C-alpha cells in the first residue's frame, strides 16, 4: 500500500488519500472505521508494527487461557462468552452455552407470566442492584436496545446514596410485591450491592412481598451471595464466572439477563460481538480495526495518554456509551506501574455525551480551545420509517449534516477525530461496538506494557474506605461515655496523625439523627467540641 501523506486539515487531496489509505470496512457487519483524521502517520505504522506483533501474540495467549491477572491468578475469558467453543476448557464452554439458554428461557418465562410473583400475578418491574460494570452494562443494554420488545421497566440501585435508595424504593412502593429483584455481586462481599440488597429486602418485606420468591442472584458459584441464595431458596441463580471482570461482563449474565427481561435480541448481540472478535484477531495492523483504533490512540497521545477521548455518538440510544467506555478504558489503562514495576502513570481519559446536543454545549472549546483531546464520532445510517419528512425536511438529514459539519470544522482547526459508522443500529451493532473497544483496550495495553486486567487503584480505594469506616466506629465507641471532646483530643485518643478524618466523620454524623452534637463554629474546626448522647 502506498505511503500515507501527513495529516493536513487544509488539503482536500491529501485528506482524501489518507481516507482511502486508512479506511476499514466490513460488508457483512456494515461497519466503517475511519482514522484518517487522527495524527497516525506513516512512521507510526512502521515503528508500531513490531509492537503489534507482540500484542497480537499476547491476545492470542489471553484467549487460549493464559493467566492475565497475576495479582489474583485469574484468566480473562470474556471472549469465550460469545464463542463458548473457544474456551480452553470444554467443560467451561458447555457451561457458558447452558447459562445462555437458561438466561434466555428465564427472561421469556418472566415476560410471558409463566414465572410469576409470589402472589400469583405477573412481575411488573425489575429492581437491579449492582455497582460499576454490574450497573453500567445493564444500563447500556436497556438505553441502547430497550423498547424494541415486550419487557419490564427497570429501576437501578447502583450506589449507596440514601436519598437515591429512598427515591427508588418509594417510587416502587406497593409494586415491590411484584418486583423481580436482581442482586449482582461477583464475590458476594462487595459492600455496595450488599447494602442495597438489605435495604431493598427490608422495604419489600414491609410491603408484604416474599424475598425468596422474588430475588435472583448473579454471582460466582460458591460465593457468599451464592450460598445465601441457595440456602434461602431464591427464585434463580446465574453464574458470574471467576474469569470475567466487571468492566467486561456485559456479554455475561450481567448484560444478558436484562436483555432477556427486556425482549432484546440477546443472540444477535452475542453474534455481533463474536463477529467483531473474529475480525480483530487478524494479525495485521492495517486490516484489524481494533489495532487501527489502538494505533490511533497511541499516536494521538504519544503513547502516554496525553490526549483525552471525547466520545460523541450521534444516536440518543448511545447516550450512556461514553459512561460505559469510561470504566472499560480508564479502569483498564489507568495504571501507575507497568509490567516491569516502573512508574509510568499511564491512562486515557474518556468524556462525552451525544451529538448533536453537544454541538450546543462544548464543541466551541473543542474547535477553538486547548488542543488536548481527540473526538470519536459514532453514527448509524438507518432512520425509522415512523419519522417521515415534513415539508421536505428529514430530521436524520440534519443529524448527518451536524456530524459532518462538526467533523470538518474540527479538522480545519487542526483537531483530531476518528469516525465509526454503522449501516444500522441493532443488538448486533451494539455487540460490535463492545467487542471493538474491548480488543482495542487490550492491544493498547500491550503497546504500553501495562496490565489491562487488574485494578490496584480500585482496590486501594476500597481499603481506604474500610479504614474510614473503622475510624467512624472508633469515634462512636470513644464518645459513648457522653464526655465532650475537641478534635485534637479525639484524634490523639484514636492515635491518628491528623484530626481531619475525625472532622469529616463527625460533620456527617452530626448532620443526621445519630445522637451526636457539636458546639462551636463549623468554620473554625479547632473551636468545636463533640459529644454523644
N, C-alpha and C positions, 0 to 999 in steps of 0.2 A: 504494500500500500504506500502511496506517495507520502512525502513528508508533510506535516501539518504546518500551515503558516501560523505565525504568532497571533495571539488574540488582539484584535484591534476593533473597538466598538464603532469606528467611523468608516470602516472599509467594507462595503457590502460584498464585494467579490471575495475578499479574504474570509469573511464570516460564512459565506456560502460554501467555500471549500472546506472550512473547518466542520460545518454542519454535515456535509456529505461524508467526511472522513471519520467523524466520531458518532454518528447516529447509529443506535442499536434498535432493532425491531424484531419482534417475533409474531408471525402471522397467526398461528393457532390461538395465541392468547390475545392478540390485538393490542400489544403494548409497545410503545415507543419510549426510548430513553435518549435524551439529548444533553450531552455535557459540553457542547462546543462553546458555550458562553462562560465556561469556567477557565481558570488560569492553568489548564492542563496543556502543557507544551510537548513538543517532540522529545526534548531531552528528558522530561518526566517519564514518558512512555518507555524510553530506552533504559534509564537508570533504575526504574522500578521493576523491570521485567524479572531480574534475578530474585528480588524480594518476593514477588508474586509467586514465583516457582516454589519457594519455601512455604508461602502462605497456603497455596493450593494443597501442598502435601500435608500441612498441618490440619487443614479442614478435612481432608480425606481420613487422616488418623482419628480425628474427632468423631466422625460418623462411623468409623469402624469400632469405636468403643474405648478409645484411649482415655485415661484419666485427665479431665480438663480442669478440674477444680482441686488442686493438690491440697488446699487447706482442709477440705472436707473429704478428700479421697473419693470424689464423685465423678462419674461420667456426665456428659451433657448430651441428651438424646432427643431434643425437641424435633429434630429432623425425622426421627423414626415415627413420630406421632401421625404424620401424613403419608408414611410409607412403611408400615409395620414389617413388611418383608425384608427391609434393610437392617432391622435391628440385629446386632451381632448374636444375640441370644434368641433362638427361635421361640422359646417359652415366653419371653417378653413380647415378641412380635404378636403371638397369638393372644396374649393378654390385652394388648393395645386394641386389636381388632374387636375383641369381645366387649371391651369397655365402650367403644364407639357404638356398637349395636345396642348395648344396654342404655346408653345415654339417649340415643335416638328414640328407642321404644318408650323410655320413661317420659320424655317430653311429649311424645304423641299421645300417650295414655292420659297424661295430666290434662292436655288441651282438650281431649275428647271426653273427659269426665270419667274415664274408666278407673283412674286413680283419683279418689275424691278426698275432701276434708273429713275429719273425724265425725262431724255431724251428719255426713251423708251427701252434702251438697258439693258442687264443683268448687275447686280452688278459684279465688277471684284475683289474687295478687301474688307477687313474689317479693320477699324481703331478702336481699342479697347482702351478706356480711363478709367482707374481705378487705384487705389492705394492700396497697401497692399494685402489683400486676394482677392480683386476685380481684381487684376492683376495676382497674383501668381496662383490662382486657374485655370483661363483660360489658362495660360501658361503651367501648368502641363497637363491639358487635351490635349492641342494641341501637346506638345512634346511627351507625352506618347501614344496617340491614333491617332493623326492626320496622314494623308497619307494613311489611311485604307479605305477612302471613297472619294466621289467626293465633295470636299469642296473648299472654298475660301481661299486665302492666308490672313494671319492676320499680322497686324502691331500694336505695343503697344506704347501708351503714358502712362507710369506708373511712371513718375517723372516730376518735373518742371525744369529739366535741359534745358536751352535754346538751347544748342548745340544739345541735343538729340531730342528736338521738331523740330528743323530746319532740322535735318537729315531725320527724318521720313516723314515730310510733303514735303520736297524736293524730296525724293525718289518717293512718290506718284505722285507729280506734276500734270499733266493733268488728271491722273486717279482719282484724287479727285472727279471729276464729277460723277464717277461710283463707289465710295467707300461708303459702308454702315458704318456709324459711330455709335458706341455704347458707351454711357456715363453711367458709373456705379457710383452711389453715394447714399448710403442708406438715409442719411438725406437731401442730396442736397446742403449742406452748406460746405462740405469739400473743402478747398482751392485748393488742387492739381488737382482733376478732373475738377473743375470749370475753373481753368486757362488753362488746356489742352483743354477743350471744346471751350473756347473763341478763343484760337489760331487756333484750327482746323477749327472753323467756319469761321474766317476771311480769312484763306487761301483757304478754299473750295469755298466760295462765290466769291473770287477774281478770282478763276479758272473757274467760270461760273456754279458752282453747285447750287443746291437748298437745303438748310439746312433742312427744314421741311420734304422734301420728302426723305431724306437720313438718318435722325437721329432717333436713338432708345434709350429710357431711361430704365435703370434698377434701380429702386428706391422704397422707400416705398410709398404706396398710400397716397396721400395728402401732400407729402413733397414739399419743394421748387422746386426741379427739376421736380417732377411730375406735379405740377401746371404750370410750364413753358412749359413743353412738351405738356400738354393738350391745353393750351392757344394758342400755336403756331401751333398746328396740326401736331406734329411729326409723323413719319411713324408708330411707335409702342411704347407701354409702357408695361413693365413687372414688376411685384411686387417683391420687395426685403423685405421680411416680417420683421416686427419690432423685432421678436424673433429669428432672425438669425444674428449671429455675422460674421464679415468679414472673420475671420480665419476658420469658419466652414460653409462657404457659397457655397462650391464647388458643393454640390448637389442641390443648388437652381438655379435660372435663371443665376446666375453668372457663373456657370460651364455648365449648360445645354444648354444655347444659343450658346456658342462656339462649343459645341458638335454637336448641330443640324446644325449649319452652316458648319461644317466640315464633315458631314456624319458619325459621330461617333455613335455607338450603345448606345444611352443615356438610353434606357430602361434596357439594360444589365448592365450598370454602376450602375443605381439605385438598380437593383435586387441584384447585388453583395454586395453593401453596406447594404441593408436590411437583407440579409442572415447573414452577419457578425454581424450586430446589434443583431440579434436573438441569435447567439452563445455567444455573450459577455454579455447577460443578465443572463446567468446561474450563480446562486449564490454559486459557488464552486470554490475556488482558483485554484485547480489543473485541473479543467475541463473548465476553462474560459481563452481563450488566452490573452485577454486584461488584465485580472488580473495577469496572469503569467508575462506579459510584465511589468506591474506596479510594481510587487513584485521584479522582477529582477533589475529594475531601482533603487528601494528603497534600496535593499541590496547592490548594487554596490556603491552607494553614501552615505551610512549610513543615508538615509532619509534626507540628506541636500544638495544633488546635488554636491557632491564632485568629481564626475567623469563626464566628458563630453561625449556626444553621438556622435560617428563618424559613419555616415551612408554611406555604400558602396553598392549601388545596382549594380549588375553585368549585367546590360542592359542599352544600350545607351538611350532607351526610358524613363528611370527613372533618367536621369541625373539631372533634376531640383527637384527631390523629396526631397533632403536634404534641398533645399531652402524653399520648401513648409513646411516641418516639422519645420524649424527654426521659422516661425511665429506661427504655431499651438502650438508647445511645449513651446517655450520661452516666447511668449506673454501670454500664459495661466498660466505657472508655475513660471515665474519670478516675484515674489511678495515680497515686503518689509515687509508687515504685514500679520499675519494670521487672522483667523476669530475672535479671541479674542482681536485683536489690538496689540498683542505682536510683537516686531521686530524680524523677522526670516530670512530675506534675502534668501528666497527660490528660486530655479530655476534649470534648466537643460539645459546647453548649447549644441547646435547641430551644427555639422560641417559635411562636406563630399562632395563628387562629384560622382565618379563612379569607379568600378573595370572593367578591370584590370589596367586601366590608372594610378590609384593612387598607384599601386604597384611600379611604377617608380617615384613616387612623394614623399609621406610621410609615406609609410609603414615602412621605415627604422626607423623612430622615434617611430612609434607605437610598433615596435618589441623591440627596444633597448633603447629608450629614457625614458622620465619621464612617470611614470605609473599613469596617471590622466584621464583615458578615458575607455570606452568600445566601441566595434565595433558592428554595426548592419549590417550583411550581408543579402542582398536580392537577390535571384536568381529566374529565370524562366527556366523550363526544356525544353520548346519547341523551336526547331530551325526551321527556314523556309526551306522548301524543295528547294527553289531557290538558296540556298547557299550550293552546294554539296561538297563532299570530292574531293580534288585534290591531286593526288599522295598519296591517302590513308589518307590525313590529313583533319579532320573536324575542322574549327575554334571553334565551340562550345566545342569540347573536350578540347582544350587548355584553353578556358574561365573557364570551370568547374575545370580543374586542377589548374589554378591560384587561384580560390576561395578556394578550399580545401587546397591547399598548404599554402596560407596566413593564413587561419583559424588555421591550425595545427602549423605553426610557432609561431603565437601569443600565442596559448595555451601552447606550450612548453616553451615560455618565461614568463609564468605566467600572461599573459594579458587576459582580459575577453572579450567575444563576445557572441552574440546571432545570430541566423540564421532564416530567413523566406524564405520558398521555395514555389513557385507557380508551379503547374503542367504545366500551360500555362499562358501566359500573354495576356490579352484582356481587354475589357471595364469592365467586371465583376470583374476581378482581381484587377484593379485599385480601384474600389469601395470597394473591400475587404480591401485593404491596408488603404484607407482613414478611413473607419469605425473602423478598428482595432486600429489605433493610436488615433483617436478621443476618443474612450472609455478608452484606457489606460491612456490618459491625465486626463480624468475626474476622474478615480479611484485613480490615483496617487495623485491628488489634495486633495481628501478626506483623503488619508492616512496621509498627512502632514498638514491637516486642513487649506487649503487656498482656495480662490475662483478662480476657473479656468476661470471664465466668465466675469470678469471685467478687466480693463486695466488702472489703475490710472497713471502708468508711461507714457503711450502714451498720455493721456490727459494732463499731466504736460508738456510734450514736446510741444504739440500744443499751450498751454498757453504761454510758454516761447517764442516760435516763434512769436506769436502775439505781445508780448512785444517788441521784437527786431524790428519788422516791425513798431511799433509805434515810437520807437526811431528814426528809419530812416526817418519817416515823419517829426518828430520834428526837426531833424538836417536840413532838407531841408528848413523848414519854417524859422529857425534861420539864415541860411546863405543866404537867399533870398535877403538880403539887400546889398550883394556884399562886405561886410567888412571882411577882412582876420582875422581868429581866430586860436589860437592853441587848442590842445586837452583839456588842463586843463580848458580853458575858456569856451569851448563848453560844457564840462561835467558839469561845475558849473552852467551854464545858464539853462541846462536841469535838474538840481538837481539830477544828477546821482552820485552814490558813487565812481565810478571809470571811468577814460577816456577810458578803454579798449573797451567797446562796441562801442564807438564813432570811435576809430581807425579801428575796424573791418568793420563797415559800410562804412566809408569814403574810406578805401582801395578798397572796391568793387565798390563804386560809381565813384571813380576817374579812375578806370580801364576801365570804359565804357563811352560812349558818353552821359553823363547825365548833362554836364555843370559844373562839379566840377573840381577843380585843386588844386594841393598841391605844396608847396615849402619847401625844406628841405631834410633831409636824412631819407628814409623809414626804415633804420636800427636803427635810433635813434628817436623814436616816439616823444620825447619831443622837437625835433627841427622843427617839421612840423607845417606849417600854411596853413589853408584851406580857399578857398573862392568859391563862386558860381557865375557864370556869368549870 
